[in-house]
Amino acid sequence: MEEMKRLAQRLERIQIQGIPTTVWQTECLAKVDDPSWSAGSRDLKAFEFQRLRILGPLSYDDPTIPGFFAEQCRACTGKFVFCAKTATATILTGKPIGKRYEAISYVWGDPKSLFIYCKCGMKKTIPVSTSDRFSSLLALAATAGAFFDGVWLDALSIDQDSDADKKHLIGTMGDIYKNAGSVLVLLPSADKFLYDCLMDLKTGVKNQDCMGLSDFERSTWDKFSKSQLAIINQFVSGLENFRRNLDHSVYFGRAWTFQEWALAREVHITCEGIDSQVDKIQLIPHVKSGVIRATVRLAMHRLRLGAYGVQFKIREVNLPAWIDEIKALFPQEDIFCSSGEIDWEERRMDIQFPQTGISSALGLRLLGKHFSSVSQSIKYSH
């Protein structure tokens, strides 16, 4: 009796207010029509920044270890600027308050001293494991578009000679990565297998976006061609493959880097050593939101249509748990509610009566609920 009363209240609410819009619908689906959102991987010109390297002492009077030339530095302009032939990397310093920026996440490895030589005469030591890695980091930083003021890179953004600066900024790094427009991830070469998994997932997302269905969520199984079914099953298998390989990952095996991944609103990914023989590395854009978009869209489709929906490996009864697993692998607090925010009775009703709403079943945040950062997230992504 109580259940029927709750269902009647839900139906009355929908008649008056309509089915509530979720952040996911505005954040992810609205971008399918944006050409830059569905673009494929992009080449990064790390070899151009390698040309900024100083391979030996500048003079007999200065027998220091090799380093890199900078056009600007912390001492003269409050930021580091490295200019290659066709690309410029701008590294912000300190806490980027009032700045539009991206942040870089990478595994430090065994850091060694590397010198930065600025035109102003300053010479600075930074902890980076190899000059090749620093070239890759600069190439990654150079992908930040004109919308951003620069990139936050801990090895340079934190003054490594100041204990006070290190203590202050290390304590606020959670906020720095959380508030970044996106996070640029450089996987170590040992994680090449994981980069390949993510490349397959991104291809699956792009193919799903291009399926051309007028309303994916409400199209019955007979509207899908064999090739479209193959695209869906390939994506689901790709997610399983990614999850299985995480245990062997260097990047995801470190709490510090996983925290940076988890806090990111959006993630763009590359890997050291990709196509190194032709002097280029590739960036896979919009990995986190792309995977979330494709996964939630499939789950919505199956929950609403049940046996009439397209069939893939996950049963209807297991869909909420599947989304919870994706939430753990690709956290995004602007889109997903935490377990403490979910109305579990409402979630049960969603699963039983998905035609009247499924936001609680999938733990999706309603538009404008709780987090003021939603509007910021949408703004940063354009």
C-alpha positions, -999 to +999 in steps of 0.1 A: +000+000+000+028+024+009+046+016-023+015+024-044+012+057-025+048+066-033+043+057-070+012+079-072+032+108-057+060+102-082+034+103-111+018+134-098+052+151-095+062+141-130+029+155-144+036+189-127+073+191-130+083+166-157+111+141-152+140+160-136+170+168-158+203+154-145+237+170-148+247+141-169+222+150-196+235+186-199+271+179-191+277+149-214+249+145-240+249+182-250+285+178-261+279+150-287+273+177-313+305+195-305+332+185-331+360+190-306+343+167-281+342+137-304+376+144-320+401+116-321+436+115-306+460+144-312+497+143-318+520+160-293+553+174-305+576+164-277+606+165-301+602+203-305+607+208-268+637+184-268+654+211-289+653+234-259+676+210-241+711+220-231+731+189-236+763+200-219+779+228-199+772+264-211+809+273-206+840+261-188+830+284-160+796+268-156+801+230-157+765+223-145+743+194-155+721+197-187+689+216-186+663+235-206+660+270-219+630+291-208+617+324-222+602+334-188+605+321-152+591+326-117+617+352-109+610+376-139+573+371-146+558+348-120+554+319-145+575+296-167+572+299-205+589+275-229+587+283-266+592+256-292+590+261-329+552+257-332+541+253-296+543+272-263+540+257-228+530+281-200+534+268-164+517+287-136+533+291-102+518+290-067+481+284-061+462+293-093+436+315-076+414+333-102+431+314-131+417+292-157+441+263-159+447+226-165+468+204-142+492+176-151+493+143-134+522+119-138+544+094-119+576+111-106+597+080-106+632+085-093+636+123-096+670+138-105+681+174-107+674+192-140+683+228-146+661+255-161+680+284-176+659+316-182+667+345-205+667+368-175+697+350-161+680+328-135+691+292-131+667+269-113+669+232-103+638+210-105+632+174-097+624+154-129+636+118-136+648+123-172+650+151-198+628+130-221+601+130-195+603+168-191+600+172-229+569+151-228+555+171-199+561+204-218+545+190-249+515+179-228+513+214-212+514+230-247+480+213-256+462+238-232+441+259-255+438+297-255+409+295-231+433+286-203+459+309-187+483+280-183+490+246-168+498+236-132+528+212-130+540+204-095+577+202-103+577+238-115+545+253-099+558+246-064+590+264-055+613+234-048+637+256-030+611+269-005+600+246+024+572+270+031+559+270-004+561+232-006+542+228+028+515+253+017+509+239-018+512+202-011+484+207+015+461+223-011+469+200-041+435+183-037+417+216-044+441+224-072+433+192-091+396+194-082+392+230-095+413+224-127+393+227-160+407+193-168+437+171-158+463+160-184+476+125-175+510+113-186+511+075-182+545+059-178+558+037-206+551+007-183+514+015-186+513+013-224+489-017-222+465+005-202+468+034-227+458+009-254+427-001-233+417+036-230+422+042-267+399+013-274+373+027-250+375+062-265+370+046-300+339+028-286+325+060-272+330+078-305+314+050-325+285+049-301+280+087-305+280+083-343+254+055-344+228+080-356+198+070-335+174+098-330+167+087-294+192+061-282+175+056-248+141+047-263+150+027-294+140-009-291+164-038-298+151-043-334+163-008-344+199-017-339+220-032-367+245-059-363+274-034-365+258-012-339+254-042-316+290-050-321+300-014-312+280-017-279+294-051-269+330-040-278+326-010-255+313-031-226+342-056-232+366-027-232+354-016-198+360-051-184+395-052-200+404-019-184+392-030-150+412-062-152+444-044-161+443-018-133+460-041-109+491-041-130+492-004-136+521+018-122+500+050-124+468+036-108+489+017-082+500+049-065+475+066-041+488+101-050+482+099-088+449+080-084+437+108-061+445+133-089+426+111-114+396+108-090+393+146-083+395+155-120+364+168-137+378+157-171+408+138-181+429+138-213+455+110-215+488+102-232+516+078-226+554+080-227+570+062-256+541+063-279+554+063-315+587+075-302+604+064-334+586+092-353+590+117-325+554+121-315+531+111-287+493+111-288+467+126-265+433+109-261+408+137-252+378+136-229+383+101-215+365+104-182+333+121-194+332+101-226+332+068-208+306+081-183+284+093-211+285+060-230+280+039-198+251+058-184+234+060-218+235+022-221+223+018-185+194+042-190+184+024-222+183-010-206+165+002-174+138+019-193+132-007-220+140-039-202+136-069-224+128-046-254+162-029-251+194-039-268+210-069-250+246-068-237+265-085-210+250-067-180+216-078-168+190-052-158+191-061-121+229-056-121+229-022-139+229+000-107+259-020-094+276-017-128+272+021-127+286+021-091+316+003-104+321+028-132+317+056-106+346+041-087+368+038-118+359+072-133+348+094-103+330+126-112+313+142-082+295+169-104+277+141-122+274+113-096+260+115-061+279+100-032+262+071-014+252+094+015+233+116-009+212+089-025+176+083-013+177+045-012+139+042-010+137+064-041+164+043-057+144+011-052+113+028-067+134+039-097+145+003-103+109-010-101+093+018-121+120+032-144+095+049-167+089+075-139+126+084-134+159+066-130+183+093-116+183+077-082+188+042-095+220+053-113+230+078-086+229+108-110+230+143-096+200+164-105+208+197-122+216+224-097+215+201-067+241+205-039+271+216-060+275+251-073+306+238-092+283+223-118+281+256-138+318+259-135+323+224-149+301+231-179+319+264-185+354+249-184+345+222-209+336+245-238 
